[in-house]
Amino acid sequence: MSLFKVREWWSTHCGSDENFDTSCLCIGNADNNPAKTIQILVGSHSGVLRVYQPSCKMEEDGTFEGYKPDHLLLECQMSQAVLQVSLGKFVSGSDKVYIALLHPRKLSVYSITGNAGDAEPGTQYHLSLMYEHNLQYSSFSLVKGTFGGVKDREFVCVQSVDGALSFFEQGSFAFTRFLPEFLLPGPFAYVSKTDSFVTVNTAFHFESYRFQTLAVATEAAKRPPDDADVIPKGKRIVADWSVSIGEEAMDITVADFSNAPTLILVLGERTLFAFKPSGELHFLKMLDYSSACLFPYPSANEGSIMLLMATQRSTLLVYQDTTLKWAAQLTFAPVAVARATIQSIEGAVVALSDEGQLQCCYLGTDPSLFVAQAPESRDFSFRETEEELKTLEKLIKSATESFPGSKKAEGELKIKVITSTVSEVPCLDDGAYSDDGDTLVPSVIVKVHLETSTPLHDVHVVVQVARPLVALNGDFTLSSLLDYHQMAFTVKQAGDALPSSLELKVVAVYQSKGGASKVAQASLHLPLSLVAQPCMAEKASEHKLTIETNKPAVPSNELFSDFVSDITSQTVGMQFLHGPQVSILVSRSSQKYRIQSDSFAALWLPTMELIRRLHQYYKRSNNGEALKYSFSSNLPLQEYFDIIDKYFEVRQRGMELEEHLGQRAAQFRVVQKCVLTKLKDKTPTPLNNFDSLLEVTQRELLSLANQQMEACKAHENVISMLSSASQLILLLLKLKVQMNSADFKIFQAAFAVDLNSSIKEGWEEKLEAALCHLLQTGLRNLDEEPPPVPTEFVPLKDVARLKTLIAVTFERLLDGAQLSLDLPKRTTAVKQAEDCDQDGSVLRREEMFELSGTALLSPVPGPSTSKSAKQDSELERWMAESQESGDPGNDLSP
């Protein structure tokens, strides 16, 4: 509510029990009088047209006399409802202004004339029909303008409720066109600068159509009523440009003034958009209220415009571009607002409500008479106040604790998850994609314990694991839970894809006693032996990683007792199910661990498992010194790029097959329709080899379908490899550059791979947009032009630019750049200055980071126990903290 209210100068009520909307108000010199006196035209949905000419005199007491009966120049009942009123040069060969009335099925053009008389009634006004057009479609709105660049006359375009645009060149009908993909009518406007029409469709897309495009398009005056297969010939109507605004448009107005650029104003429910005629966004204003109507007018300042905006809470706002200049309270919520010079009042505000309240007012500083009532005074008592405060705090606490995720909500339902030791079960065809039903695969039984202290209802439990792991019968619903319940699920690997995560999450959604929906969850870490089996370690492999620590190396038989039985061995060998081998070598003389394999993506899980078990081992020793890790080698970007290339190749192949499959399916339907037509014909005709063509098309269709299934399976495998490789490269980057927690979360979100995504959903398009945004903001180099951020996700033709963006991003991070503002920026020069000794030589320093000492997700090895998802995991903690240590040795002797 505004502090001030508008000053009423003149007001009246248009009829009774009538309805009005935004298009029912029009202001102008309707009778073409030489004095250019302004009249107010109001049309109602009841079919009544009223023409007012306000005038007002000030009384001796300083008040205005207001409305008089002679201010109503004309009141005429039409045969149909008046949907819109407009003024313009609608008659050929005349420079006068005429009235255009839009009815549901008719467009009428009238002239208003006045006959001056000598009697008391004065001038008598009446309407004269100039011409009218019967409409083929039910109308919704009209726009006027100099379509096609005509001069000294105006044409009319009528928009129907089913998307038909009917064009009238004054007294003659021109043509009708249908807008493409039309569902419901919306705001419609004409832009004279570009000779185009703009509208907002039901998909919330702001679109522009040139008049020339509509004029040369297909003649669509009448749609085919029954035969949907009839395709009209001619040019297709295509939007000149389209912009998504993301919300419903209330009104569209064109601001075309001599001292400011032409702007198209789109008033949304919560946003005001200003577009240039080319479709470029000029400015955007977020609104804190529900808008009702809008009216632009010229500003005294060059290059800016003024806006009158009314809200649904009866507030009138005055903006200069996006700056609020004034706010005043109206006596009603208007559906239409305008600005005009009436009598001697320049800049009078004309407002119309949906019930017919018409008001002419002006802005002033009359304060609102609303005064807040003073609270009742009472004697103050500290004891009573303290007791009241405690009572209110209890109410607030009880209200906030009822939300999901709060302590009380989690206390209502406790989830405990326990895993058994890994066993082997028969491999079924539908689970593991194997032709041999006797094949055994490792599995683990997950037991979920639900415990509650209050009765719960509709408890829905879901077990979530990352593909290719599956939880058999991992979806269960309990109608009620009184105290305790236990359920068991089997988790195993189904498929030959490379696992990228061993995290298992149990989510329970339930209704409390009060009927509120709440969520509880728990998670644990599945054993590595579920997806890998012991094997002989390989001493030579294509890909190698070396992780260094600040503590003595742990013997492999203690660290991986479930994979190594020889107490003298310093190597660990493991092989993924249907996948590559990985070897872990423990150094005897230094504090190093080497992980190596012929597959780069396969290094991810063993590396994380090594770090997890090292931390668990030293946590039990509790010697006080924190465990630290480092990675000093170069980042294996080329290996990562090779996996990206493979993923891109598989996805491109899948998209091509999907396109070919769609073409063959369309061909099959056409040929099938031709064959059926010939077979149904009463007079037998030869098939003309259509049966052979149908058979060939069917074989091609089945072949493409089989290839598409293989492509989808290959996509599942390669996307799992991409997920593992992305997590591994980020981990190595974290170890190398001391990345803080905030930055690491940003990069995790940018490089995240959705294992359940389809071939149509591109990981590379999302990553490219994220990296471009990072290079424009936190990682921007002031000496270089940042890459533009893509405005939409379009499938990439190649990944060369993506790999360049990744390399540039990592290079800037290696040079010391940081995204978050909680830590100071680091530059190469500062790092070198810090690393220099007194003689000027640069000392080599290794980037380290530290693990904190709380419990891990599960003990190693053996059965796993769950941990609340609310608590921070250890892996998140050691990824969030970084420290530096001295230079360790470089040799690694197994």
C-alpha positions, 0 to 999 in steps of 0.5 A: 500500500502506498503512502499517498493516494491519487486525486480524483478529478472526475469519475462516473460509473458505466452502467450497471451489471456490465463487464469490461476488460483491457480492450474496452477503453479508448481515448482520442478525438472521436468526433474530429472537432477542430479544438481536438478535444479528447473523448473517452470511449468505453465499450462493454461486453453487454454491447453498450458503447459510451462516449464521454467528454469530461470537463470539470470546474472547481467550486468555491470550497476547492472541490471539483464538481465532477461528473454531469449528465451532459458529459455523456455525449453518446450511449448506444446499444449494439447488437453484439458484445463489444470486445474492443474499441479502437480509433483510426483512419479506417475509411478510404479517401478520408483523413478523419478518425473513425471508431472501430468496434470488434464484436464476436462475429463482426467488425464495424466501423462508425463515425460520430457526428454532432448536430448543434441545436438552439434548444437546451439539450445542446449538441446531439451526437449519433453514430453512422455506420460506414461499413462492416465485415462479418467474421468467419471465426470467433474474434478475440482482439484486433490491432491497427496499423500501416501494414505493408508500409501504407501511408495516410490510412490504417488497416485492421487485423483481427485475431480469432480464438482459434489462431486465425489472423484476418486482414482488412484493408479498410472496406475490403477483406484481404486474406486470412492466415493461421498462426502455427502451433496455436492453442489459445489466443494471447496479447497481440500487437503491431510493430510499425518499425519492422512491419511485424506482429508480436504475440505470446503463445501458450508455450510462453514464447514471445514470437514475431511474424512479419507482415510480408511473410503472412501475406505471401504464405498459404491461403488459409481462409478455411481449414480442412474440417475432416481430412487431417491428412490434407496438407496445404500447398504453399509457403509455411508461416515461420516466426521471424524470431522467438524468445522464451519468457517463461511466464504468461503475458498479461499485455503487450504494448509498443512504445514508439516515441521520437526521443527514445528507441522503439521498444516492445513492452511485455507485461508478465505476471511477475516480470516486465520485459522490454524487447527491441524490434529485433527480439533483443532484450533491452531491459527486464524488471522483476515485479514484487506484485501481481500486475494488471495493466500497463501504459507507456508515454514519452519521457522528458529525458532523451532515450528513456520512456515512462510507464504507468503500471497498475496492480491488482492491489489498486496501486498505481506505479510510475516508472522511468524505464526500470526506476520507480518514480512514484506510487499512489493508491487508487480507489479500485483495481483497474483493468485498463489505464491510460494517460491523456490531456483532458481540458486543462489537466495535462497528464491526467490518468484515466482508469477503468475497472472491470465493473465499469468504474471510470475515473480521471485523476492526477498524482498528488501528495494527499496522504492516505487517511488510513491510520494504524490503531495503537495497541492497547496499553497494559501494565508491564511485568518482566515475569509474565513477559518472560513466560510468554516468550518461553511459550512462543519459543516452544511454539516456534520450535515445535512448528519448525521441527515438523519440517522434513529433515529436522531433528524431530522429523528424523527422530520419528523414523530411524533407519539402520542399514546393514550389509552382509558379506558378499556371496554368489547367486545365479546370474539371471538373463533379465538381470545381468544380460547373460546368455548363461543362466548358470553363471554366478555373480557376487551379491550382497544382502542389504537389511533395512531396519525401520524403527519409530516411536510414534505410529506412521502411515504410508511408509514408502521405502526405496533403495537407490544404487548407481547403475550397473548395480541393481537392488532386487525388490528395492521398492516397498510400501508399508500401509502402517508402521507401529514400532519396528520393521525389517526388510531385506534386499539383494544388491548385485551387478546387472550388466557389463558396464563399469561401476562408477559408485558404490554408494547405496542410499535408502530413502523413506517417505512417510506420513506422520501422525499429524498427516504431514509428509516427511522424509528420512534417509540413510546411506552406506558404502557397499564392499568393493568385492561386490563388483571386483574379484581378486586376481594376479597383479600386473606389473606393467600397465598403460595407465598409472597414478601415484598417490603420496602420503605423509605416513608409512605405507601400509602392507597390502595384506592389512589394507586389502585383506579381502583381496590379498592373503599373502602377508609378504606381498606388496601388490593387490590385484583385482578385476571388475566383473566383465571389465578390466584389471587394476593393480595397486602397488605399495612402496617398501621404501617410500610413502607411495601407492601406485594404481595402474590399469589398462583402462583409465576409467577403471582407476577411479573406484580402486583409488577412492577405495584406497584412500578410504581404507587408508583413512580407516586404518590410521583412524584406528591407530589414532596417533594424533597426526592427520593423514595427508595425500598428494598428487605430483604428476601431470593431469592425464588430460589426454586419457580423459579426452580419449574417453570423451571422444569415445562417448561422443562417437557412441552418442552420435551413432545412436542419434543417427540410428534413431533418425534412420529408425524414424524415417524407416518407420514413417516409410513403413506406415506409408507403404502399409497404408498404400497396401491396405488401400489396394486390398480394400478396393472393391475392384482388385488392382495389382499391388505394383510390388508394394508387398515386396517394398513392405517386406524390405522395409520391415526387414530394414526396420527390424535391423535398425531396431536391433542396432539401436538396442546395441547402441543404447547398451553401448551408450550405457557402458560408455557413460559409466566410463565417462562418469568414472573418468570425470570423477577421477580427473576432478579428484586428481585436480583437487589433490594438485591445486588445493581446491577448496570445498566451495570450488570443488562442489561447483566443478562436481556439479559442472562435470556430473554425469547422469547415468540414467540419461538417454542418448538425446540428453547430452552431457557435453552440451551442459558441460560446455555451457557451464565451463563458458559461464565459469570462464566468464565469471570466476575464472575470467582472464581480463586479457582475453575475450571469454567464450560466449555462453550458449543460449540453448542446448544444441547437439555438438558437431564435435568436441574439439571446442569442449576439450579446449575449454576443459584444458583452459579451465584446468590451466587457470586452476593450476595457475592459482585461480579460484572461483569462491571469494572466501579465499584470496586469489593466488597467482603464479608470481605469488606462489613462486615468490613464496617458494623461493629461498634466500638464494633465489632458487625455487623450492618444489612444493607438493599440494597436500590435503588433510582428512579429519577424524570421524567415522567412515561409511563402513568398516574395512573389510566385512559387513557394512553399517549405515550412517545418517545422510545428514552427517558429513561423510569423511570423503566430503571432509577430506575433499573440503580441506587442503594443506601443503607438506614437504617434498617426499621421495620420488622412487617407487619400489614394490 
